Amino acid sequence: MCTAATYQTKNHYFGRNLDYEISYGEESVIIPRNFPFHFREAGVLKSHFAITGIAYVAENPSANVASGEPKDYPLLYDAINEKGLGIAGLNFVGNAVYNNHVDGKDNIAQFEFLPWILSQCSTVEETKTLLGKMNFRNLNFSDQLPASELHWEITDTTGACIVVESVADGLKIYDNPVGVLTNNPPFDKQLLQLSNYQHLSAKAPENNLAPSYNFPTYSRGMGAIGLPGDLSSESRFAKAAFTKLNSVSADDELSSVSQFFHILHSVDQQNGCCDLGDNKYEHTLYSSCYNLEQGIFYYTTYNNHQISALSLEKANLDDSTLTHTPIIETEQINYLN
């Protein structure tokens, strides 16, 4: 399961926790402007916006190498493009529905969605326009990698944020006023359940129960009593929303990035606390953070809390070759003696 969030100081930040029981060998990637994307039913994009993020780089079984189609394909989990548009895909098991081919539509497979949008769109508004012509196709990447059931959070440098869900009764696009997304239920129901927590506050509680009695405030943080702390999707949504909406930091890059990771780590999952059976435990494989204005991708992993960074500005964006590097899994400790 997963949690995605946005955050704003001087710049706009976006990222997610990826919670799962196994790793597929995720890597940090830079996809330059001239890396060709061959879509199964929507033709070829030979030139596009540059992209950075995390992906599982898989061998494409349908690649026509003779025509110049790359054998390596980046199956993006979350990413941004050089224009400051960001997308994260989160598990949406039991609700996501993909469709047969529809004439007159852009027929895009689930695994093609991030490159389709990030290659062409600069803003959420442009994304909405492209979504109006799109049909999510029920295509697998390969026999070994069937289509994942996902929904997506999308944001940009204006602070606009939407959630996209392909469900049984069509394609849903929701404005996201809190900038947070987890897994199930569908987003409109996630947002509705926040009504249960509208009384919470970062301040000390007011005595509305018996104003004539002076109840002792025996601890700091009592204004948030009732905020859930379990690992379920609904509880993580409420906890992440409360933390994000009450977060305070300075505007500089280090303070902003540090605070964003604190938001995500408020709902990360520790190995052993979510038992799936057969000695498998869901835990936070990595946390990502993107500065949308500067095109910088930051991440930490379960076993490496040091922040690593990758900058689009420092890459050759006019190249045609996919760059991918294994994420750093080993803890980096700053020994002081």
Disulfide bonds with the S-S distance in Angstrom:
none
